[in-house]
């Protein structure tokens, strides 16, 4: 772990970041300071305890895509490569290679694993676990670190995976107009727009909007 880390204004002054609670923003900075050279943190609970940050703040970061949380308890800071540029002669590969492989492959890491040891820390996904994860159970603040991160394929707050490939993007006015037709108010439309622009628009953005929890 390096003694110095950087944070890009394009990340920490974005609407999506500033819409987070102050506890979640503090957690992001503290976790970011403890990343290895690939953006992984192996002891996020300890970091939170030392910093006086509630574990719910980490769940909040995961829900909107600022971190990925793995079954093993390791987390990855989503915008690490935007925040930091590591010189090749100073780069040290992460020790969390299973998590790195899963992240590089775009695996859905939302479900907790009962046989984590047998899978060497890689996600063990079943239909039953998917239903449990969609219900919001198994978050960092409740049991183990199993909250999803929707960086690319995972939907996090939307509760289902969406591929991060190019789709035709609606305008904010179109999104707002559709939101006004829904029976329940849709929170934080700007966060929804930012999240989709980062992670890729699904085939049916209206359905995604209906499931958006902010």
Residue pairs with C-beta under 8 A, 6 or more apart in sequence:
1 34
1 35
1 36
2 37
5 32
5 33
5 35
5 83
5 84
6 83
6 84
7 29
7 32
7 83
8 79
8 82
8 83
10 82
11 17
11 79
11 82
11 83
12 25
12 28
12 29
14 194
15 190
15 191
15 194
16 64
16 65
16 190
16 191
16 194
16 195
16 198
17 25
17 28
17 66
18 25
19 188
19 190
19 191
20 28
20 60
20 61
20 64
20 66
21 57
21 60
23 53
23 54
23 56
23 57
23 60
24 57
24 58
24 60
24 61
24 66
26 51
26 53
26 57
27 48
27 51
27 53
27 57
27 58
27 60
27 61
28 61
28 66
28 67
28 77
30 47
30 48
30 50
30 51
30 53
31 41
31 44
31 47
31 58
31 61
31 67
31 75
31 77
32 77
32 80
32 83
34 41
34 43
34 47
35 41
35 77
35 80
35 84
36 42
36 92
36 94
36 95
36 96
37 86
37 90
37 91
37 92
37 93
37 94
38 76
38 80
38 93
38 94
38 96
38 100
39 76
39 77
39 78
39 80
39 81
39 84
39 94
40 74
40 75
40 76
40 77
40 94
40 96
40 99
40 100
41 47
41 74
41 75
41 76
41 77
42 73
42 74
42 95
42 96
43 73
44 58
44 69
44 73
44 74
44 75
44 140
44 145
45 55
45 73
45 140
45 145
47 53
48 54
48 55
48 57
48 58
54 141
55 140
55 141
56 140
56 141
58 67
58 69
58 75
58 140
58 141
58 147
59 139
59 140
59 141
59 147
61 67
62 68
62 69
62 75
62 139
62 140
62 147
62 148
62 149
62 156
63 147
63 156
63 157
63 213
64 150
64 156
64 157
64 191
64 195
65 78
65 149
65 150
65 151
65 156
65 195
65 198
65 199
66 77
66 78
66 79
66 149
67 75
67 76
67 77
67 78
67 149
68 75
68 76
68 78
68 103
68 109
68 148
68 149
68 151
68 154
69 75
69 109
69 140
69 145
69 146
69 147
69 148
69 149
70 76
70 96
70 99
70 102
70 109
70 121
70 123
70 145
71 109
71 111
71 112
71 113
71 116
71 121
71 122
71 123
71 124
71 144
71 145
71 146
72 96
72 98
72 99
72 116
72 121
72 145
73 144
73 145
74 96
74 99
74 121
74 145
75 145
76 99
76 103
76 149
77 83
78 149
78 151
94 100
96 121
98 120
98 121
98 122
99 121
99 122
101 122
102 109
102 122
102 123
106 152
106 153
106 164
107 122
107 123
107 153
108 123
108 125
108 148
108 153
108 154
108 161
109 123
109 148
109 149
109 154
110 130
110 133
110 146
110 147
110 148
110 154
111 123
111 124
111 125
111 126
111 129
111 130
111 132
111 133
111 138
111 146
112 129
112 132
112 133
112 138
112 143
112 144
112 146
113 119
113 123
113 124
113 129
113 146
114 124
115 124
116 124
118 124
132 138
133 146
133 148
133 159
134 159
134 160
137 143
138 144
138 146
138 147
139 146
139 147
140 146
140 147
147 156
148 154
148 155
148 156
149 156
150 156
150 157
150 158
150 162
150 195
150 199
151 164
151 198
151 199
152 163
152 164
152 199
152 200
153 161
153 162
153 163
153 164
154 161
155 161
155 162
155 208
157 195
157 212
157 213
157 214
158 208
158 211
158 212
158 213
159 211
160 211
162 199
162 200
162 201
162 202
162 208
163 200
163 202
164 199
164 200
165 200
166 200
166 201
167 200
167 201
167 202
167 203
167 205
168 201
169 196
169 197
169 201
170 201
170 205
172 189
172 190
172 193
175 189
175 192
175 193
175 205
175 209
176 189
178 206
178 209
179 185
179 186
179 189
179 209
182 209
182 210
186 192
186 209
186 212
186 214
187 212
187 213
187 214
188 214
191 214
192 208
192 209
192 212
192 214
196 202
196 205
196 208
202 208
